Each structure stands twice: as structure tokens, then as C-alpha cells.
Amino acid sequence: VVCCLRAKKLGAGHTIARIRNPEYNDKRMSQVKQYLDTHVGQIVTIKELSDLIYRSPDYLIKHFKAEVGLTPYQYLLKRKMSIAKRLLRDTALPIREVALQLGYEDAHYFSGLFKKETGMPPGQFRQSG
């Protein structure tokens, strides 16, 4: 484990040394990923996620992107679209039901997101598979 020592100025010439442990940050981001994975069919806010790890929304977004390569929103969207592809390919569920299972009340909005992410609307994707 590689740790680094960071000094924080407290004013009047005083400093406090903190050890920064990358594994601790990894655990936080893993916790956020797990939460997103288990709540993929629900609306999840950045505030909710940042409260989960007791950090600010800015901290969460910055560190999640550094760890995962995507923002939490992008990660969740990618997961939702992956599940949508599977449901469209492997089930006969109506597109509206697929949208609802992924937390989208509006099937047209879901279809627009799906097309933006995959290059084709859900119905066409289903027919091509």
C-alpha cells in the first residue's frame, strides 16, 4: 500500500499532517459503484451518493471519475443501457416496461437516451438482435 503524507496549513504557522491512503478512497468508490449497481432501476442523486460516503458532491465526482473513468451519471447510464440491451434482446417485454424497470417513467425519453447511446432506437435494436 502506497500512502502519502499531506500537510495542511492551519494558520499561524501550524500544520497538521494527514496520511492519505489510496485504498480508503478505493473502498469509497467501490461503495458508490455497488450502490449504483443495486439501485439501477431507481432515481439516484449525486447528493444521495455523496452522503453515502460522507463527502461533498465535487469530491465524489472527481474521485469517482479518476477511479472508474466515468462520472457517476455516466456510469449509471452505461449500466442502464447494458441492462436495456439484455432485456430487449432476451425478453419480449414491451419497450415501455423496459423503460419502467430502469427507472424511466417516459418511454420516449428512454428511447431517445437509448438511441443516443447505441445509435439505434430500442425497437430497431430488438429486431437486429
DRENDO-1510 file (C-alpha; in Angstrom, 1 decimal, always signed):
<recs>
REC; n; res; u; v; w
REC; 1; VAL; +0.0; +0.0; +0.0 .
REC; 2; VAL; +1.4; +3.3; -1.0 .
REC; 3; CYS; +0.5; +6.2; +1.3 .
REC; 4; CYS; +1.4; +9.7; +1.0 .
REC; 5; LEU; +1.8; +12.3; +3.7 .
REC; 6; ARG; +0.0; +15.6; +3.2 .
REC; 7; ALA; +0.5; +18.7; +5.3 .
REC; 8; LYS; -2.4; +21.0; +5.8 .
REC; 9; LYS; -1.8; +24.6; +7.0 .
REC; 10; LEU; -4.0; +25.6; +9.9 .
REC; 11; GLY; -2.8; +29.2; +10.0 .
REC; 12; ALA; -0.3; +31.0; +12.3 .
REC; 13; GLY; +2.5; +28.6; +11.2 .
REC; 14; HIS; +0.7; +25.5; +12.4 .
REC; 15; THR; +0.3; +22.4; +10.2 .
REC; 16; ILE; -1.3; +19.1; +10.6 .
REC; 17; ALA; +0.0; +16.0; +8.8 .
REC; 18; ARG; -2.5; +13.6; +7.3 .
REC; 19; ILE; -1.8; +10.3; +5.8 .
REC; 20; ARG; -3.7; +9.8; +2.5 .
REC; 21; ASN; -4.4; +6.1; +1.9 .
REC; 22; PRO; -5.5; +5.3; -1.7 .
REC; 23; GLU; -7.1; +2.1; -0.5 .
REC; 24; TYR; -9.5; +4.1; +1.6 .
REC; 25; ASN; -10.6; +6.1; -1.5 .
REC; 26; ASP; -10.9; +2.8; -3.5 .
REC; 27; LYS; -13.3; +1.5; -0.9 .
REC; 28; ARG; -15.4; +4.6; -1.1 .
REC; 29; MET; -15.7; +4.5; -4.8 .
REC; 30; SER; -16.4; +0.7; -4.7 .
REC; 31; GLN; -19.2; +1.5; -2.3 .
REC; 32; VAL; -20.6; +4.1; -4.7 .
REC; 33; LYS; -20.4; +1.7; -7.6 .
REC; 34; GLN; -22.1; -1.1; -5.6 .
REC; 35; TYR; -24.9; +1.3; -4.6 .
REC; 36; LEU; -25.4; +2.4; -8.2 .
REC; 37; ASP; -25.4; -1.2; -9.4 .
REC; 38; THR; -28.1; -2.2; -6.8 .
REC; 39; HIS; -30.2; +0.9; -7.5 .
REC; 40; VAL; -30.0; +0.9; -11.3 .
REC; 41; GLY; -33.8; +1.0; -11.6 .
REC; 42; GLN; -34.2; +4.0; -9.3 .
REC; 43; ILE; -33.5; +7.7; -9.4 .
REC; 44; VAL; -30.2; +8.3; -7.7 .
REC; 45; THR; -28.9; +11.8; -6.9 .
REC; 46; ILE; -25.3; +13.0; -6.5 .
REC; 47; LYS; -26.3; +14.3; -3.1 .
REC; 48; GLU; -27.5; +10.8; -2.1 .
REC; 49; LEU; -24.2; +9.3; -3.3 .
REC; 50; SER; -22.0; +11.9; -1.6 .
REC; 51; ASP; -24.0; +11.5; +1.7 .
REC; 52; LEU; -23.3; +7.7; +1.4 .
REC; 53; ILE; -19.5; +8.3; +1.6 .
REC; 54; TYR; -19.7; +11.5; +3.8 .
REC; 55; ARG; -18.0; +13.6; +1.2 .
REC; 56; SER; -19.0; +16.6; -1.0 .
REC; 57; PRO; -20.6; +16.1; -4.4 .
REC; 58; ASP; -17.5; +17.7; -6.0 .
REC; 59; TYR; -15.2; +15.2; -4.2 .
REC; 60; LEU; -17.4; +12.3; -5.3 .
REC; 61; ILE; -17.5; +13.2; -8.9 .
REC; 62; LYS; -13.8; +14.0; -9.1 .
REC; 63; HIS; -12.6; +10.8; -7.4 .
REC; 64; PHE; -15.2; +8.5; -9.0 .
REC; 65; LYS; -14.2; +9.7; -12.4 .
REC; 66; ALA; -10.5; +9.2; -11.5 .
REC; 67; GLU; -11.2; +5.7; -10.3 .
REC; 68; VAL; -13.8; +4.5; -12.8 .
REC; 69; GLY; -13.1; +6.7; -15.8 .
REC; 70; LEU; -16.7; +8.0; -15.9 .
REC; 71; THR; -18.8; +10.3; -13.8 .
REC; 72; PRO; -21.4; +8.6; -11.6 .
REC; 73; TYR; -24.2; +9.7; -14.0 .
REC; 74; GLN; -22.3; +8.3; -17.0 .
REC; 75; TYR; -21.6; +5.0; -15.1 .
REC; 76; LEU; -25.2; +4.6; -14.2 .
REC; 77; LEU; -26.4; +5.4; -17.7 .
REC; 78; LYS; -24.0; +2.8; -19.2 .
REC; 79; ARG; -25.3; +0.2; -16.7 .
REC; 80; LYS; -28.9; +1.0; -17.5 .
REC; 81; MET; -28.2; +0.8; -21.3 .
REC; 82; SER; -26.4; -2.5; -20.8 .
REC; 83; ILE; -29.4; -3.9; -18.9 .
REC; 84; ALA; -31.8; -2.4; -21.5 .
REC; 85; LYS; -29.9; -4.2; -24.3 .
REC; 86; ARG; -30.1; -7.5; -22.5 .
REC; 87; LEU; -33.8; -7.1; -21.8 .
REC; 88; LEU; -34.6; -6.1; -25.4 .
REC; 89; ARG; -32.5; -9.0; -26.7 .
REC; 90; ASP; -33.6; -11.7; -24.3 .
REC; 91; THR; -37.2; -10.9; -23.4 .
REC; 92; ALA; -40.5; -9.9; -25.1 .
REC; 93; LEU; -41.1; -7.1; -22.6 .
REC; 94; PRO; -42.7; -4.0; -24.2 .
REC; 95; ILE; -40.2; -1.1; -24.5 .
REC; 96; ARG; -42.4; +0.9; -22.0 .
REC; 97; GLU; -41.8; -1.9; -19.5 .
REC; 98; VAL; -38.1; -2.0; -20.1 .
REC; 99; ALA; -38.0; +1.8; -19.5 .
REC; 100; LEU; -40.0; +1.4; -16.3 .
REC; 101; GLN; -37.7; -1.3; -15.0 .
REC; 102; LEU; -34.8; +1.0; -15.5 .
REC; 103; GLY; -36.5; +3.9; -13.7 .
REC; 104; TYR; -37.7; +5.9; -16.7 .
REC; 105; GLU; -41.4; +6.9; -16.5 .
REC; 106; ASP; -41.3; +8.3; -20.0 .
REC; 107; ALA; -40.7; +5.6; -22.7 .
REC; 108; HIS; -40.0; +8.3; -25.3 .
REC; 109; TYR; -37.3; +9.8; -23.1 .
REC; 110; PHE; -35.8; +6.3; -22.6 .
REC; 111; SER; -35.9; +5.7; -26.3 .
REC; 112; GLY; -34.0; +8.9; -27.0 .
REC; 113; LEU; -31.3; +8.1; -24.5 .
REC; 114; PHE; -31.1; +4.5; -25.8 .
REC; 115; LYS; -30.7; +5.8; -29.4 .
REC; 116; LYS; -28.1; +8.4; -28.3 .
REC; 117; GLU; -26.1; +5.6; -26.5 .
REC; 118; THR; -26.4; +2.8; -29.1 .
REC; 119; GLY; -27.0; +4.6; -32.4 .
REC; 120; MET; -30.5; +3.0; -32.9 .
REC; 121; PRO; -33.9; +3.1; -31.2 .
REC; 122; PRO; -34.9; +0.2; -28.9 .
REC; 123; GLY; -37.3; -1.4; -31.4 .
REC; 124; GLN; -34.7; -1.5; -34.1 .
REC; 125; PHE; -32.1; -2.8; -31.7 .
REC; 126; ARG; -34.5; -5.6; -30.8 .
REC; 127; GLN; -35.2; -6.5; -34.4 .
REC; 128; SER; -31.5; -6.6; -35.3 .
REC; 129; GLY; -30.6; -9.0; -32.4 .
</recs>
